[in-house]
Amino acid sequence: YGNIFTKTPQLSPEVRSAITANYVKSIYDRQIFPGMVEAIRNLCGTYTLAIVSSTNSDVIDSYLEKHSIRNCFSRVLGADVSTSKVEKNERLLKEFGVPATSTVFITDTLGDIYEAKEGALHTIGVTWGFHSAAELEQGGPCVLVSDPSLLVAAIQNI
């Protein structure tokens, strides 16, 4: 578990490009998890939202536009900005002038939990994504959430 870019340094740029192209197509064609659009819209009315991802920013922007929620996110920082989520999190904290202790990183991967914790961010693991609840638990997130409708309450209780 960890950052895909540090775990696979032996891959050539050509191989990474081919993997990325296939991944991008599979992501763009995937439906958004039921309840996420509503949860994002509820959150963006109260909180500043940003996306930190290992996918390129333009792909994420297109996906968010497709689901009419791009306007809910102040920033999208993908792999084209940096391959380090620790670095991207630090950049956002500085840009928005907020301490890590008032920030929550919501993720579906154990590696993201580890990277968020490097920057002392609170973490919420969501169980409808890439890693199972048992895998996410290994990182010791503040809370695990099993339904998007529970995100607002989870954030408020951190």
N, C-alpha and C positions, 0 to 999 in steps of 0.2 A: 504494500500500500504506500502511496505517496504520489508525488508529482510525476506525471507521465513523461515529462521532458527530461527529468533527471533519472528516471528508471529505465529509459530506453535510449541512452546516448549513442549506442552503436548503430542505430538506424541511419541510413544515408538520407540526405535531403529528398531524393527521388522517391524512396520508399515511404518516408513520412508524408510526402505530398500525395501519394496514391492512397495511403490509409486515410488521410484527412479528407480527400475527395469522397471516398465511400462513406465515411462517417457523416460528413456534411449532408449528403443526400438522405441518409437514413434519419438524421435528426429533423431535417426540414419537412420530411414526409410524415413524421410522427405526430400524432395528435397530442395536444396539451392535456395533462392529467385533469380529470374532472374536478372542478372546484377551484383550480388554480387561478383562472382568470378573475373570478370573483374575489379570491383571497388577495391577489395582487392589487386589484382596484381598491379593496378595503385598506390595505397597508399603505398604498401611495397617498391616500388622503391624510394620513397622520405622520408617516415616516418618509425620510429621504431614502430612496432605493437605488442600489447600484448592482451591477452584475460583474463578478470576477470569475473568469472562466478560462479553460484551456482551449476552447474553440475560438476561432477568429471573430473579432468584433462585428464585421460586416455580416457574417452568417447569423449571429445572434440578433442583430438589428433587423434583418429580413424576417426572421422567425417571429420576433415581437410585433413587427408591423403586420404580418400575416394574421396575428391574433388580436390586433388592435389594442395593444398594451405598451407599445414602445414609449409613449408619452409618460408612462408611470416611472420610468427609470431615468435618473439624472445622468448616470454614466454607465457605459458598457466597456469594460476593460478585458479584452481577450488576449490570446496568445500573440497577436501582432503587436501588442503593447509591451508585454513581457511574458516570459514563460514561468516566472515566479509569482505565485499568488501572495506570498508574504510581501514581496515588493509592491504589488498592485494594491494590497490592503493598506500598506503604509502610505502610499501615494494618495489614496482616497481620504484617509484620516487627516493628512496634512491639507489637502485641498479643501475639505469641508470644515476643518478646524475643530474636530471632535476627538475626544480621547477614546482609546480602544475599549475602555470600560463601559462606554455608552453605545457600543456597536455590537450588532448581532450578525453572525455569519450563518446563513441557512444553507444547508448542503445535503446531498445524498451520497457523499463519498467519505470514507474514512481518511483518505489522504488530505482532503480539504479541511477536515476537523484538525488534523495535525498542523497544517499550515496556518490556519486561523489562530490556533493556540500559541504558535510561535510569536504571533503579534499580540497576544493577550486579549483576543476578541472572544466574546461569548459565542457559543455555538449551539445551533439547533440542528439535529439530525432528522431528516424526513425519510420515512420508511417506504415511500412509493417510488423510489428511484433506483439508482445503480446498485448500492449495497444494501444488504439486509439489516434489519434491526440489530441482530447479534453482532454483525461486523461493525456497525456504527457505534455500538456500545463500547467496543474496545478503545475508542478514542475519548471516552468520557465526556460526551456532549452535555451541556446544561440540561437538555431535555430532548426526548425523542417525540416526534409528532407523527401520528398515523393518518391524519386527515387535514387537508388544506384549511378547512373551516376553523381549525384549532390554532392556527399560526398566530393570530392577533393575541389571543389569550396567553399563548406560550411566551411571546415577546414581552408582554406586560408583566409576566410573573418572573422575569429574569432580573 
